[in-house]
Amino acid sequence: MENTLLMGAEAVRETVDRVAAKQDITRDELAFLLSAGADTAGYLRQQARQRAESIYGKKIYIRGLIEFTNYCKNDCYYCGIRRSNKQADRYRLSKEDILECCKTGYELGFRTFVLQGGEDGYYTDEIVCDLVSSIKSAHPDCAVTLSIGEKAKESYRRYYEAGADRYLLRHETADEAHYRYLHPPQLSLSNRMRCLYDLREIGYQVGCGFMVGSPGQTVDTLYEDLRFIKELEPHMVGIGPFIPQHDTPFADRNAGTADATFRLLAIIRLIHPLVLLPSTTALGTIHPRGREEGILSGANVVMPNLSPVGVRKKYALYDNKICTGDEAAECRFCLQNRMKSIGYEVVTDRGDSRVLTRAVKT
């Protein structure tokens, strides 16, 4: 038995070292690293952590998250703010609300603001551009990130010209059949991919990502996700565990696991070393030390919530979300102390990605 364990540990080390050296992974290597024993998988996370520190040091970057609308025209089967959810308590923040969130965040040291919401037609291109330019005018040393879904290329260009620096758009899955399983017929993987390449071409720092353990996900679909990340070369990759929401068609599905998420964070760090990699609120929701363990798996970004406390529970993408009752300062300093407890320092600069912008492949 001892010899078998030693052989298993040695195989993990050899596989991890090979993946790290070539900054790429095969389907079989992925399957092996996802199934290796928890004790031997520690080496995977250790190597990812060392790789992150060799590039970014002990710095953890913070982004101030403002969830400004939970209206959405889409009906994604996994999402608690989907159009068909009649139980959702809908809200929209005004321009004044959003600017106040930014003012509070700036005073707390935030230098990146992430405006995230459903695909809400109320916020026209004119309104979005005005929001972005107003934030940049008030805080010219800050970055503005948008996460508001699929838009026309011209809309993305207008936001960029108004001052938006970054755009987050999870691709959810790079497998066509899996995408159809998670989304209604009105949505398409090809359009989602078009959006990401449009954003990259315009000049944004771009983020993609997927849920770990989403219904229908397999090693093969995960491998397609990793192939897509290698192709796109995004500046950020946001992954977190799938957590069911009780008013969705996937309410009775099993949640993704923290262990699989830690492993995939580590793998992404090794194959795409320069990427900004968040340790998400969803990880903290399914594991009491999820965000800390995410950092110890190679992540280097945390995203405290700057939204008004009165609306936080309403932005219910999934069940049992943490930090819905905390004030902005509580979120900020809680995460700072959590990172300090594992030897890391939360920094207040913009934390731009080290990924070099390149021409998009055609």
Secondary structure by P-SEA (a helix, b strand, c coil): caaaaaaaaaaaaaaaaaaaaaccccaaaaaaaaacccccaaaaaaaaaaaaaaccccbbbbbbbbbcccccccccccccccccccccbbbbbcaaaaaaaaaaaaaacccbbbbcccccccccaaaaaaaaaaaaaacccbbbbbccccccaaaaaaaaaacccbbbbccccccaaaaaaaccccccaaaaaaaaaaaaaaccbbbbccccccccccaaaaaaaaaaaaaacccbbbbbcbbbbcccccccbbbbbaaaaaaaaaaaaaacccccccccaaaaaaccaaaaaaaaacccbbbbbccccccccccccccccccccccaaaaaaaaaaaaaaabbbbbccccccccccccccc
